[in-house]
Amino acid sequence: MQQPLEPILAHLGFQLIPPSRYLSPYVRSYWYFQRATPLLSYQDEYMRPLGRFGIGFNFGDPLRLDAQAITEPIFLDGVNTISRKMSFLGHVELLGVSFHEGGAFPFLGIPLIELQNAISLLDALGRTNLLSLHSRLQEAKSLPARIHLLEEWLLSCLLLGKKRNGLIPASLNRLREREGHLPIPELAQEFSISQRQLERLYQNQVGVSPKQYSQLLRVETARLALKQMNESSSASLAVELGFYDQSHFIREFSAVIGLTPYAYMKRKHSG
């Protein structure tokens, strides 16, 4: 989905489609699932929290998120601060948009902190208009036609005039360059803004605080490193990745992923 599920989804007909040039500063990609045959039992996939927003349009059977049914045909993949499990069953067909970190605000136009870890979207953005968009997308006869309709809608949202602060993409890039190990007071000083103002700006236009986003970066870097390591080398990973100590590493990783680093690595190697 917007934090695209682990790239093992060929069996669900998963595709990524790049956005148009005008939308590319905001939109990371469009994604599409279409499975030729129904799933006879639940297929579970994990959404890793990367600090991004996304919107999904479901044309198939209902999905489940963390074992709870998603009954609406349009759902939000709000900025997640924890790993979540999406479950598919029966007819699978979905289309969605994945925004860059900080890229969703001009389209959603409300303080994004209100949508953190959220899934319900219709009441927040206007049920009638979104359901009409869903109907038009479902009736379109090809995937390019659907992407065209989705881009038309996104462009119309931009015309509403909700502007992204230029500090957002620049400061996010700095945090990514340091893989989340840049102290927030130092980040605020670099951009000549108070830490409190920076915090408010991130909550409004990113959906997480700078501290939360930094944590997600650190944990994602560690998660990717663990996938390449054997069990005997995990003890030294905390120091290599810049964590204070092993207990701090375990605590941060477990809070986001829901497993200790060792349990995550063991599951990866056993699976």
JOMOFEN-V245532 format. One record per residue. N is the residue number from 1. RES is the residue in one letter. SS is DSSP state (h for helix, s for strand, l for the rest). OMEGA is omega in radians with two decimals (none if undefined). NEAR is the number of other ideal C-beta (glycine too) atoms within 12 Angstrom. Layout:
((N,RES,SS,OMEGA,NEAR) (N,RES,SS,OMEGA,NEAR))
This chain:
((1,M,l,-3.03,47) (2,Q,l,2.90,42) (3,Q,l,-2.76,38) (4,P,l,3.10,33) (5,L,l,-3.10,36) (6,E,l,-2.98,24) (7,P,l,3.13,17) (8,I,l,-2.89,15) (9,L,l,3.11,27) (10,A,h,-3.12,14) (11,H,h,3.06,18) (12,L,h,3.12,34) (13,G,l,-3.04,24) (14,F,l,3.06,29) (15,Q,s,2.97,25) (16,L,s,-3.12,25) (17,I,s,-3.13,26) (18,P,l,3.10,17) (19,P,l,3.03,26) (20,S,l,-3.07,22) (21,R,l,-3.08,10) (22,Y,l,-3.10,13) (23,L,l,-3.04,32) (24,S,l,3.05,18) (25,P,l,-3.09,22) (26,Y,l,-3.01,35) (27,V,s,3.11,39) (28,R,s,3.13,31) (29,S,s,2.87,30) (30,Y,s,3.12,39) (31,W,s,-3.08,39) (32,Y,s,3.01,34) (33,F,s,2.92,36) (34,Q,s,3.14,26) (35,R,l,-3.06,26) (36,A,l,-3.12,13) (37,T,l,-3.12,13) (38,P,l,3.01,18) (39,L,s,-3.09,25) (40,L,s,3.05,13) (41,S,s,-3.07,10) (42,Y,s,3.00,20) (43,Q,s,-3.09,27) (44,D,s,3.04,25) (45,E,s,-3.06,30) (46,Y,s,3.07,32) (47,M,s,-3.12,39) (48,R,l,-3.10,37) (49,P,l,-3.11,37) (50,L,l,3.10,42) (51,G,l,-3.10,47) (52,R,l,3.02,41) (53,F,l,3.03,48) (54,G,s,3.08,43) (55,I,s,3.14,44) (56,G,s,3.08,41) (57,F,s,-3.07,41) (58,N,s,3.09,36) (59,F,l,-3.10,29) (60,G,l,3.13,26) (61,D,l,-3.12,25) (62,P,l,3.10,23) (63,L,s,3.03,43) (64,R,s,3.06,25) (65,L,s,-3.09,34) (66,D,l,3.06,20) (67,A,l,3.08,13) (68,Q,s,-3.10,16) (69,A,s,2.99,18) (70,I,s,-3.01,32) (71,T,l,-3.13,16) (72,E,l,3.13,26) (73,P,l,3.09,29) (74,I,s,-3.10,39) (75,F,s,-3.13,39) (76,L,s,2.93,40) (77,D,s,-3.09,44) (78,G,l,3.11,38) (79,V,l,-3.11,44) (80,N,l,3.07,39) (81,T,l,3.09,33) (82,I,l,3.05,30) (83,S,l,3.14,31) (84,R,s,-3.10,35) (85,K,s,3.06,25) (86,M,s,-3.09,41) (87,S,s,-3.11,27) (88,F,s,3.09,36) (89,L,s,3.06,22) (90,G,s,-3.12,21) (91,H,l,-3.09,22) (92,V,l,3.02,32) (93,E,s,-3.11,31) (94,L,s,3.03,44) (95,L,s,3.14,46) (96,G,s,3.10,44) (97,V,s,3.08,47) (98,S,s,-3.14,37) (99,F,s,2.93,45) (100,H,l,3.00,34) (101,E,l,-3.12,41) (102,G,l,-3.07,40) (103,G,l,-3.03,38) (104,A,l,-3.00,46) (105,F,h,-3.12,36) (106,P,h,-3.10,32) (107,F,h,-3.12,40) (108,L,h,2.95,38) (109,G,l,3.07,23) (110,I,l,3.12,28) (111,P,l,-2.98,22) (112,L,h,3.08,39) (113,I,h,3.13,26) (114,E,h,-3.07,23) (115,L,h,-3.13,36) (116,Q,l,-3.13,31) (117,N,l,-3.08,28) (118,A,l,3.10,31) (119,I,l,-3.10,35) (120,S,l,-3.04,23) (121,L,l,-2.96,37) (122,L,h,-3.11,25) (123,D,h,-3.12,18) (124,A,h,-3.01,26) (125,L,h,3.13,29) (126,G,l,-3.03,19) (127,R,h,-3.02,17) (128,T,h,-3.10,13) (129,N,h,-3.12,17) (130,L,h,3.09,30) (131,L,h,3.06,20) (132,S,h,3.08,19) (133,L,h,3.12,32) (134,H,h,-3.14,31) (135,S,h,3.14,18) (136,R,h,3.09,22) (137,L,h,-3.12,36) (138,Q,h,-3.12,23) (139,E,h,-3.13,14) (140,A,l,-2.94,21) (141,K,l,-3.14,12) (142,S,l,3.10,14) (143,L,h,3.07,24) (144,P,h,3.11,17) (145,A,h,3.11,17) (146,R,h,3.12,33) (147,I,h,3.12,30) (148,H,h,3.12,23) (149,L,h,-3.14,28) (150,L,h,3.11,39) (151,E,h,3.07,30) (152,E,h,3.13,21) (153,W,h,3.14,32) (154,L,h,3.12,31) (155,L,h,3.10,20) (156,S,h,3.07,17) (157,C,h,3.13,31) (158,L,h,-3.12,26) (159,L,l,3.12,14) (160,L,l,2.95,18) (161,G,l,3.05,12) (162,K,l,-3.02,21) (163,K,l,3.02,17) (164,R,l,3.09,31) (165,N,l,-3.09,23) (166,G,h,3.11,16) (167,L,h,-3.04,27) (168,I,h,-3.11,37) (169,P,h,-3.12,24) (170,A,h,-3.12,21) (171,S,h,3.05,37) (172,L,h,3.10,37) (173,N,h,3.13,21) (174,R,h,3.12,28) (175,L,h,3.11,40) (176,R,h,3.10,26) (177,E,h,-3.12,17) (178,R,l,3.12,24) (179,E,l,3.08,24) (180,G,l,-3.09,33) (181,H,l,3.04,24) (182,L,l,3.14,27) (183,P,l,-3.07,18) (184,I,h,3.05,30) (185,P,h,3.10,17) (186,E,h,3.09,18) (187,L,h,3.13,35) (188,A,h,3.14,27) (189,Q,h,3.12,16) (190,E,h,-3.06,22) (191,F,l,3.03,28) (192,S,l,3.13,13) (193,I,l,3.10,24) (194,S,l,-3.14,15) (195,Q,h,3.14,23) (196,R,h,3.10,15) (197,Q,h,3.12,20) (198,L,h,3.11,35) (199,E,h,-3.14,25) (200,R,h,-3.12,21) (201,L,h,3.12,34) (202,Y,h,3.13,40) (203,Q,h,-3.11,28) (204,N,h,-2.95,31) (205,Q,h,3.09,43) (206,V,l,3.12,45) (207,G,l,3.02,43) (208,V,l,3.07,41) (209,S,l,3.04,30) (210,P,h,3.13,42) (211,K,h,3.12,27) (212,Q,h,3.14,33) (213,Y,h,3.10,45) (214,S,h,3.11,37) (215,Q,h,3.13,34) (216,L,h,3.10,40) (217,L,h,-3.12,35) (218,R,h,-3.10,38) (219,V,h,3.13,42) (220,E,h,3.07,32) (221,T,h,3.13,33) (222,A,h,-3.12,41) (223,R,h,3.13,36) (224,L,h,3.11,22) (225,A,h,-3.13,28) (226,L,h,3.14,35) (227,K,h,-3.09,24) (228,Q,l,-3.01,15) (229,M,l,2.98,24) (230,N,l,-3.00,17) (231,E,h,-3.07,18) (232,S,h,-3.07,11) (233,S,h,-3.04,17) (234,S,h,-3.06,31) (235,A,h,-3.11,20) (236,S,h,-3.03,18) (237,L,h,-3.10,33) (238,A,h,-3.13,29) (239,V,h,-3.12,16) (240,E,h,-3.10,19) (241,L,l,3.02,31) (242,G,l,3.06,23) (243,F,l,-3.10,27) (244,Y,l,-3.13,15) (245,D,l,-3.07,16) (246,Q,h,-3.11,22) (247,S,h,3.08,15) (248,H,h,3.11,21) (249,F,h,-3.12,35) (250,I,h,-3.10,27) (251,R,h,-3.14,20) (252,E,h,-3.10,35) (253,F,h,-3.10,38) (254,S,h,-3.12,23) (255,A,h,-3.09,22) (256,V,h,-3.02,40) (257,I,h,-3.12,38) (258,G,l,3.09,24) (259,L,l,2.98,24) (260,T,l,3.09,25) (261,P,h,-3.13,39) (262,Y,h,-3.14,27) (263,A,h,3.11,19) (264,Y,h,-3.11,33) (265,M,h,3.13,29) (266,K,h,3.12,18) (267,R,h,3.14,19) (268,K,h,-3.10,25) (269,H,h,3.14,17) (270,S,h,-3.11,9) (271,G,l,none,12))
